[in-house]
Amino acid sequence: MNTNRIKRIIKYFFATIGILLFVIVLLGYTNLGNLPINENQKNHFVTIGNEKIRFSQKGNGKDILLIHGTPGSIEDWNEIIDTLSQNYRVTAFDRLGHGFSSSNQYTYHLKDNALLVKNLIKQLNLKSPLIVGHSYGGSIAAFMAVNSELKDIEYIIIDSPLYKYQPSKIYKLVATPIFGKGIALFSSYTIAEKQIKNGVSSLFKSVDNEKINELVKERQIIWSQPKVIYSKSKESVNYLDDLNSISNKYKNIISKITVITGKDSISTFREDCEKFNREVPNSELVILENTGHYIQLEKPLNVIEIIKGKIK
């Protein structure tokens, strides 16, 4: 094979790779790979600004608002919604860029979510709801408490990063400008399902394998969407700066806050939760045995009793 032929092959190879990358980047800015935002018996939506937010609301009585983590969706509260809705009005929703909700003008910060929560409370006419946040959702609750977003509101934070967070290299890669959404699209069709399985499985302590497999399959469908991968990545990259902006103000919080975490510091954010409890005057700390990060799925009866106790 002569030198000119080799050069042509190399040229065509890199040209083909370049075209493929260009196409992937372009497709990343489409809705390819995302679940459709269709309203039906299971999916109800409310329009806030330029965003469509999926929500679920059950029951009557005192309002409870549930905020999931990153990634996450309404399904993260399945183990507690039905029981709580027997005595209270329970509202859960998909945050911007997660589940079935849109992310048209989302800049991927805690402040965006705090504003969304305020608007959602107003739009759905919730009356001084007890706000329960898991993981990133708990960080949103802390942000709201620091900034006095709502008066006379009590919060429950379930195992959340409150001081520190280190995003993985893959999230940093997906969060890159221009190319990030394309990388998210490529990831959704290649490595996403395996990453979700490994990530979810490692965060439980006392759930049997059959149940974990059910949870994994449900989340593989929802979390492997390109928009979710991108939202998770951007939130992760912004997370530490967002926490740094509020953590030195925790001592000024006047709202009542209950923090729930697990004893195992490897699969939970126990150290952050304990530190928060030491710094916040009106806080209470609950440490549960034999549980990982998804406490509301692993110890639903405990979480339900804690919520009921706060409403009394």
PyMOL commands that set and color helices and strands:
alter all, ss='L'
color gray80, all
select helices_A, chain A and resi 3-28+74-84+110-123+136-146+169-174+180-188+192-201+209-223+226-247+250-252+270-279+295-298+300-311
alter helices_A, ss='H'
color red, helices_A
select strands_A, chain A and resi 44-48+51-58+63-67+89-93+130-134+155-158+257-262+283-288
alter strands_A, ss='S'
color yellow, strands_A
deselect
rebuild
show_as cartoon
